Amino acid sequence: MSTLELPERLLITECAALREDLLAALECAEAPFVIDAKAVRDVDGAGLQLLLSTVLEARKRGIPLELDASQGLSELLQVLRLEHRFQRVGATSV
């Protein structure tokens, strides 16, 4: 298992550098690849786009990806009806 811990802020100002970190982590990831987003408190549209594009890139590479999200991020994904896009840590696939 490989894990990448996200910072507290997932905003457009951090996304360019974070994208490079996520892609580099995917290059050497061991399945499953876990995005640890428990510390995430602030998210904007660019941050959501980064998470979604990472899921797509992992799928394209055949790497199972799991999200361990903070309560706030989890609630945001539910409100935006995006929670189905992410395999949650500890959840079983249907």
Contacts in CASP RR format, 6 or more apart in sequence:
PFRMAT RR
TARGET T0000
AUTHOR 0000-0000-0000
METHOD contacts of the structure
MODEL  1
MSTLELPERLLITECAALREDLLAALECAEAPFVIDAKAVRDVDGAGLQL
LLSTVLEARKRGIPLELDASQGLSELLQVLRLEHRFQRVGATSV
1 30 0 8 1.000
1 31 0 8 1.000
1 32 0 8 1.000
1 33 0 8 1.000
1 34 0 8 1.000
2 25 0 8 1.000
2 28 0 8 1.000
2 29 0 8 1.000
2 30 0 8 1.000
2 32 0 8 1.000
2 33 0 8 1.000
2 34 0 8 1.000
3 33 0 8 1.000
3 34 0 8 1.000
3 35 0 8 1.000
3 36 0 8 1.000
4 21 0 8 1.000
4 22 0 8 1.000
4 25 0 8 1.000
4 33 0 8 1.000
4 34 0 8 1.000
4 35 0 8 1.000
4 36 0 8 1.000
5 36 0 8 1.000
5 39 0 8 1.000
6 18 0 8 1.000
6 35 0 8 1.000
6 36 0 8 1.000
6 37 0 8 1.000
6 39 0 8 1.000
6 40 0 8 1.000
7 14 0 8 1.000
7 18 0 8 1.000
7 39 0 8 1.000
7 40 0 8 1.000
8 39 0 8 1.000
8 40 0 8 1.000
8 41 0 8 1.000
8 42 0 8 1.000
9 40 0 8 1.000
9 41 0 8 1.000
9 42 0 8 1.000
10 18 0 8 1.000
10 37 0 8 1.000
10 40 0 8 1.000
10 42 0 8 1.000
10 43 0 8 1.000
10 44 0 8 1.000
10 47 0 8 1.000
10 48 0 8 1.000
10 50 0 8 1.000
10 51 0 8 1.000
10 73 0 8 1.000
11 42 0 8 1.000
11 43 0 8 1.000
11 44 0 8 1.000
11 46 0 8 1.000
11 47 0 8 1.000
12 44 0 8 1.000
12 45 0 8 1.000
12 46 0 8 1.000
12 47 0 8 1.000
15 46 0 8 1.000
15 47 0 8 1.000
15 49 0 8 1.000
15 50 0 8 1.000
18 50 0 8 1.000
19 50 0 8 1.000
19 53 0 8 1.000
22 35 0 8 1.000
22 50 0 8 1.000
22 54 0 8 1.000
22 57 0 8 1.000
23 57 0 8 1.000
25 33 0 8 1.000
26 33 0 8 1.000
26 54 0 8 1.000
26 57 0 8 1.000
26 58 0 8 1.000
26 61 0 8 1.000
26 63 0 8 1.000
29 58 0 8 1.000
29 63 0 8 1.000
31 63 0 8 1.000
31 64 0 8 1.000
32 63 0 8 1.000
32 64 0 8 1.000
32 65 0 8 1.000
32 66 0 8 1.000
32 87 0 8 1.000
33 58 0 8 1.000
33 63 0 8 1.000
33 64 0 8 1.000
33 65 0 8 1.000
33 66 0 8 1.000
34 65 0 8 1.000
34 66 0 8 1.000
34 67 0 8 1.000
34 68 0 8 1.000
34 89 0 8 1.000
35 51 0 8 1.000
35 54 0 8 1.000
35 65 0 8 1.000
35 66 0 8 1.000
35 67 0 8 1.000
35 68 0 8 1.000
36 68 0 8 1.000
37 51 0 8 1.000
37 67 0 8 1.000
37 68 0 8 1.000
37 69 0 8 1.000
37 70 0 8 1.000
37 73 0 8 1.000
38 68 0 8 1.000
38 69 0 8 1.000
38 70 0 8 1.000
39 70 0 8 1.000
40 69 0 8 1.000
40 70 0 8 1.000
40 72 0 8 1.000
40 73 0 8 1.000
41 70 0 8 1.000
41 72 0 8 1.000
43 73 0 8 1.000
43 76 0 8 1.000
48 76 0 8 1.000
48 80 0 8 1.000
48 82 0 8 1.000
51 67 0 8 1.000
51 86 0 8 1.000
52 82 0 8 1.000
52 85 0 8 1.000
54 65 0 8 1.000
55 65 0 8 1.000
55 85 0 8 1.000
55 86 0 8 1.000
58 64 0 8 1.000
58 65 0 8 1.000
59 65 0 8 1.000
64 87 0 8 1.000
65 86 0 8 1.000
65 87 0 8 1.000
66 86 0 8 1.000
66 87 0 8 1.000
66 88 0 8 1.000
66 89 0 8 1.000
66 90 0 8 1.000
66 91 0 8 1.000
67 86 0 8 1.000
67 87 0 8 1.000
67 88 0 8 1.000
67 89 0 8 1.000
68 88 0 8 1.000
68 89 0 8 1.000
69 77 0 8 1.000
69 86 0 8 1.000
69 88 0 8 1.000
74 83 0 8 1.000
77 83 0 8 1.000
77 85 0 8 1.000
77 86 0 8 1.000
87 93 0 8 1.000
END
